[in-house]
């Protein structure tokens, strides 16, 4: 089970990464017609899963796009980190 500190760090990282990556080197209108993927390192339905879904739902009106929360569980969050690290660096996949 995730500690309160881990949950707050993950939710803060999700918020910060979604705000900073959006305008880094945009060559097209962000987010355009594509959906944004938020990666959560927690199992779906858990207490820690509430925060990424809450922040994603509240960011949706500002981005004007669909935000999909994907749960990549296991290895103390390393599976989620590796998934995001190997994603295309276009700002559509955030941790």
Secondary structure per residue as TSV (DSSP state, phi and psi in degrees):
chain	resnum	aa	ss	phi	psi
A	1	X	-	360.0	138.6
A	2	X	-	-77.0	144.3
A	3	X	-	-81.1	167.0
A	4	X	H	-62.1	-38.1
A	5	X	H	-62.4	-43.3
A	6	X	H	-64.3	-39.6
A	7	X	H	-65.2	-45.0
A	8	X	H	-66.4	-38.2
A	9	X	H	-65.5	-43.2
A	10	X	H	-66.1	-41.9
A	11	X	H	-69.1	-37.4
A	12	X	H	-66.1	-39.4
A	13	X	H	-66.1	-38.8
A	14	X	H	-61.7	-46.2
A	15	X	H	-65.4	-47.2
A	16	X	H	-65.3	-42.4
A	17	X	H	-69.8	-34.2
A	18	X	H	-71.4	-29.8
A	19	X	H	-81.0	-34.5
A	20	X	H	-84.5	-36.6
A	21	X	G	-73.9	-18.2
A	22	X	G	-65.8	-34.1
A	23	X	G	-116.6	12.5
A	24	X	S	-59.1	-66.8
A	25	X	S	-137.7	57.1
A	26	X	-	-73.0	127.8
A	27	X	S	-111.5	-2.6
A	28	X	S	-138.2	165.9
A	29	X	-	-65.8	123.7
A	30	X	S	-93.6	136.4
A	31	X	S	-88.3	1.3
A	32	X	T	66.0	-137.5
A	33	X	T	-98.0	1.2
A	34	X	S	-88.0	156.5
A	35	X	-	-94.1	149.5
A	36	X	E	-95.7	137.0
A	37	X	E	-108.1	123.1
A	38	X	E	-104.6	123.9
A	39	X	E	-98.7	126.1
A	40	X	E	-112.5	135.6
A	41	X	S	-92.3	20.3
A	42	X	S	-119.4	153.0
A	43	X	-	-68.2	145.2
A	44	X	T	-63.3	139.6
A	45	X	T	87.0	-3.9
A	46	X	S	-82.0	169.4
A	47	X	T	-62.8	-38.0
A	48	X	T	-73.1	-18.5
A	49	X	H	-75.6	-15.0
A	50	X	H	-66.3	-40.2
A	51	X	H	-65.5	-49.8
A	52	X	H	-60.8	-36.5
A	53	X	H	-70.5	-38.1
A	54	X	H	-63.5	-49.9
A	55	X	H	-66.5	-36.5
A	56	X	H	-65.0	-41.1
A	57	X	H	-66.1	-36.6
A	58	X	H	-78.0	-22.5
A	59	X	H	-83.3	-19.1
A	60	X	H	-56.1	-45.8
A	61	X	H	-64.4	-32.6
A	62	X	H	-73.0	-37.8
A	63	X	H	-82.5	-29.3
A	64	X	T	72.1	27.3
A	65	X	S	-140.9	165.0
A	66	X	-	-77.3	134.8
A	67	X	E	-113.8	122.3
A	68	X	E	-104.0	124.0
A	69	X	E	-93.5	118.0
A	70	X	E	-106.7	132.2
A	71	X	E	-98.1	117.9
A	72	X	-	-116.9	95.2
A	73	X	-	-100.3	142.8
A	74	X	-	129.6	159.4
A	75	X	G	55.3	41.3
A	76	X	G	54.2	37.4
A	77	X	G	90.8	-5.2
A	78	X	H	-67.1	-31.1
A	79	X	H	-65.0	-44.0
A	80	X	H	-65.0	-42.0
A	81	X	H	-64.1	-44.0
A	82	X	H	-64.5	-38.0
A	83	X	H	-61.8	-45.3
A	84	X	H	-69.6	-39.0
A	85	X	H	-63.9	-32.3
A	86	X	T	-92.1	-3.1
A	87	X	S	-72.0	156.1
A	88	X	-	-62.6	130.8
A	89	X	S	-79.4	64.9
A	90	X	S	-113.8	0.1
A	91	X	S	87.8	4.8
A	92	X	S	-95.4	-8.1
A	93	X	E	-124.0	119.0
A	94	X	E	-128.8	150.9
A	95	X	-	-105.1	360.0
